[in-house]
Amino acid sequence: MSSSLNLKRHPFHIVDASPWPFFATLGVLATTMGLVLYMHGYEGGEYVLSGGLLTVCFILYAWFRDVSREGTYQGHHTNAVQKGLKVGMLLFIFTEVMFFSAFFWGYFHASLAPNLEIGSIWPPMGIQPFNAWDVPFVNTLILLLSGATVTWSHHSMIHGNRIQCITGLILTLILATGFTALQGYEYLEAPFSIADGIYGSSFFMATGFHGFHVIVGSIFLLVCLIREFKYHFTTTHHVGFEAAAWYWHFVDVVWLFLFVSIYWWGGA
């Protein structure tokens, strides 16, 4: 009688109690407080910031490890659960679109009608913008190529070609590393800084957060590569990889908007 009562009668995953949401909250709180303390020069702020970041990184590892274990070894990720995870990822990407929309809104608000304080011109007086057809154009080609390689990897996984799937992922990670290195070089050689008025703050906030998303996406794909080596994915069960591929395509599209609006149009 008891066994029949315990029989699962639905396709959904009722997750077990987990400590990670609580500790993730503490880690984010410590990171925020530490960043504020550090930026205002309080003693010990850097230690609070470092502790918060380390806590967040550990929680992310432990939490996603548990999710991978539930889907790969415990069989909790049924078709219904996979559908819910995909919808959740799409909603997350939508929030990221709104996040970057705020930067584009601020940039166009300042550039389409420049104030008298910046000389009523865009770029403002004294600002030497980047040549869009130099490093930015090379990075555009790199990201577009990486979008092609991750798509190749995804289709190879669907068709059961494991070697091509791994090759595509490795090529994508190499291209992502090259993009990050070139952007770092561009920042080092920049003729202006984030403190140079509205142009500097708009440029570095928009491109800097995009660079951060590239790093996050690279880690996402690296985890997928490790999981593929461990035979975690099948031709029909690879939600984690699909989420990473969607996220990477989102990063590609955002960069295209950045290149056209900030590098090309804004620097013309």
Buried (B, 14 or more C-beta within 10 A) or exposed (E): EEEEEEEEEEEEBEEEEEEBEEBBEEBBEBBEBBBEBBEEEEEEBEEBBBBBBEBBEBBBEBBBEBBBEBBBEEEBBBEEBBEBBBEEBEEBBEEBEEEBEEBBEBBBEBBEEBEEEBEEEBBBEEBEBBEBEEBBBBBBEBBEBBBBBBBBBBEBBBEEBBEBBBBBBBBBBEBBBBBBEBBEEBBEEBEBEBEBBBBBBBBBBBBBBBBEBBEEBBBBBBBBBEBBEEEBBEEEBBBBBBBBBBBBBBBBEBBEBBBEBBBBEBBE
